[in-house]
Amino acid sequence: MLQEIYIIDDNIELYKLLKSMFKDEKEFLLKNVRTTEIEIALKNIPSLIIIHEDQVDRDLVELCNTIRQNEDNSITPIIVVSSDENKDHRIDVLKTDVEYYIKEPIDKDYFYYTIKNIVNLMYLNRRVSPLTGLPGNVQIQAEIKKRLLNQEHFAILYFDLDNFKAYNDTYGFLKGDEIIKFTAKIISKHIHKNECDNAFIGHIGGDDFVAIVSETDYEKICQDIILEFDIKVLDYFNDEDKEKGYVEVVNRKGIIEQFPITSISIAVVDIEKNRFKNALEIAEMGAGIKHLAKTTLGSTYIINRRKK
């Protein structure tokens, strides 16, 4: 996943230095932002913000507080680079929850590894699903909000497993976890095979996943995921259940019920510019489409497009 680093600086010397330091790091995207353009940095929710105090025409403490008071950037790490060695000043800056205060002249090696370690740590901390290693709800919501604010044309794919509870009841939760990990791998494989670095995949929880794609053939992605899922999910069932095509589960009343082999339902919401106001509206639309998809027997996908 691409890691965006914003350098707040009304001069570009620090930006040039960092570009040379990270020229071989393809996963890092550096952007220079002037103090008059701070809103850009905030709405894009970067992985890291670096402020060059000597080159900004704004009170540093006030600027840091502005970033921290922004809901979406409340945990975005901040590094301040400054030639001010006054201890009281450094303490005032650190009180705004700035992670690092680096004094000039800059030690390039120290600066390089400080940036890399902060970004890597934040990336690991935001991967809230220990089972799949995928970003959770906080990042999912932030990613949707960012794209809405940027007025992008994108699509959200909601994934849900059918008859998964019956599988858990029959084979146990450990086996169920294996199917969840298998599902995450298949989704990631086909999203990244057909998309660029701009794709995003998240794990909402349980057997629910989400993917965000742009300018791609998401219908083919759905078809490819279903095709591979339906073949390989059979590996998680015993021969008897595979032959029958269903599992038997005793309900609370002691009655044996039959549930088909686990399948996958995909709801796709095509999001054109200005179509939705917020992530909640998109989620409500997605829930309705997913409910419709789950009424169809077997794996399926349904796409909601704006009617011309």
Order of alpha helices (4+ residues) and beta strands (2+ residues): beta-alpha-beta-alpha-beta-alpha-beta-alpha-beta-alpha-alpha-beta-alpha-alpha-beta-beta-alpha-alpha-beta-beta-beta-alpha-beta
